Amino acid sequence: MMKPKLGLLVRHLSDFWWKKSQNQISTSVKKFAGNALPDLTAVRYKVKRGPYDEITGTHVKFFEQLLGQSRVITDPTECDGYNVDWVKTVRGKSRLVLKPKTTEEVSAVLKYCNDNRLAVCPQSGNTGLVGGSVPVFDEIVLSMKMLNKIISTDQLTGALVCESGCVLETLDNHLEQYGFMMPLDLGAKGSCLIGGNLSTNAGGQRLLRYGNLHGSVLGLEAVTADGRIIDCINTLKKDNTGYHLKNLFIGSEGTLGIITKVSISCPTRPKVQNVAFLGLKNFDNVLNTFVLAKKELAEILSACEMMDFNSMGISTDLLKLQRPLTTEHKFYMLIETSGSNSSHDEEKLTTFIEKAMSQKFIDDGTLSSDPTKMKHMWSVRERLGEGCLLDGYCFKYDVSLPLPCFYKLIETLHDRLDLSRVVRISGFGHLGDENLHVVVATPEYDSEIEAQLEPFLFEYVSQQHGSVSAEHGIGFKKTKYLSYSKDASAIELMKQLKKTMDPNGILNPYKVLPLY
Ligand code: FAD
């Protein structure tokens, strides 16, 4: 527990009304109530339909024979749930949802679709934030939810093999009994599926500590557009035999193949965790605190998140979560440590906090190793993605920027945008990974604000040599802006790969590469 000299920090813990906030905590994004349906994507974004066949009764009959009637959804009302993205910004009009249970079924579906030029949109948890997981027109939705078996857990190494439709949080809960954990964690963990995570190369809160999925995924199985099953399942860390094909599928957002199985290296679950929630007066101090945290906490630092004043408003005013600090600040940081020896970790944390306070980097803070309290502090940060939707329509951006100009983007938007049309501009994100989430909320979709934001925001990011998509991917919504982060020669090679692996362009068309 905390040493008495950190009285300032400990004091605030007693201010919490834990029972109340506990009831408000949700790890599942399913609880979000939602707002109005968006316009059809094809209409709002004036997209031209690709050269695909329309679904006929003959096609439906084939799928019913293959999967059985209960796993072929044609009821329009039921299909509608698969046509809208989680943030309600894009909407397709698919009238066919297929729910395969095995790799062989996925293979048979794709072979048939390829032979008949039917476009397919793979969908896992549908928590993606760039419009990649829902159809643009009438693509067949291939729901991966029923491929949800855990195949093996190596108790010596922590290598987990499972089907791609397993829920991320379910996998993490499963691993707990063996003393392991999933190497990634995100706010959508209760709904997103591991196959969706791989397809987007999801980052999340712990990337700082465990690296990205290109490192922790040991192997995978995928089905290509023509139905070929590519078995790259491997449970060993080292395998330098030829091209690393798994990396073609990680982050390709369903445009090169459908991931059906995953093998992933899972780290040991930490015995001790601490979370510090800090209040700071300016962004320079945020950076100073981050540098100090890396130096003083070193190997036990497992997350470093930041949020600004307006972001805190989302948690407290919209989601009605209890403030972790009773005082108000321009910036907040959440710093997490994970280790195996509580006294060692506390000593390090104490030194870090004392130095940060004596150098006046932080103005206030609270610290806990109590699971309930840590969960509450995390929820204040993790639920921002959900909470901001309560403001109305959200223009969401997810960019990488060098730290010196990280927050300047938010300040620039305050100057640039017509604030009379804006409800809130907020900035938060995975500071430790140079990853900023920008949210501009308007009462409803506002094309004028969109025109003030785009392409300006992407130009700004490109000028700073940042990335227009740090972790959410390109999906449908950012295809126009791929060139702001990728050289023409790289895009050309991507197009060649796409043509080689999916010559008919049936896999997730209109996404990542603007082919049509
Ligand atoms: P979906 O949204 O269903 O699909 C995502 C993309 O992958 C689509 O293009 C889809 O076509 C394709 N796809 C899905 N399954 C397969 C498959 N088996 N094979 C091939 N292609 C497939 N993302 C982060 O990176 N970090 C975060 O911290 C983070 N926090 C979030 C918090 C909230 C509250 C929400 C709603 C989202 C957050 N996201 C975050 C975004 C999202 O959760 C991730 O992109 C996640 O990896 C998507 O997984 P999913 O199962 O929902 O996939």
Boltz pocket constraint, residues with backbone or C-beta under 6 A from the ligand:
constraints:
  - pocket:
      binder: B
      contacts: [[A, 29], [A, 86], [A, 121], [A, 122], [A, 123], [A, 124], [A, 125], [A, 126], [A, 127], [A, 128], [A, 129], [A, 131], [A, 132], [A, 133], [A, 134], [A, 144], [A, 164], [A, 185], [A, 186], [A, 187], [A, 188], [A, 191], [A, 192], [A, 193], [A, 194], [A, 195], [A, 196], [A, 197], [A, 198], [A, 199], [A, 200], [A, 201], [A, 202], [A, 203], [A, 204], [A, 205], [A, 253], [A, 254], [A, 255], [A, 257], [A, 258], [A, 259], [A, 260], [A, 382], [A, 385], [A, 386], [A, 471], [A, 472], [A, 475], [A, 508], [A, 511]]
      max_distance: 6.0
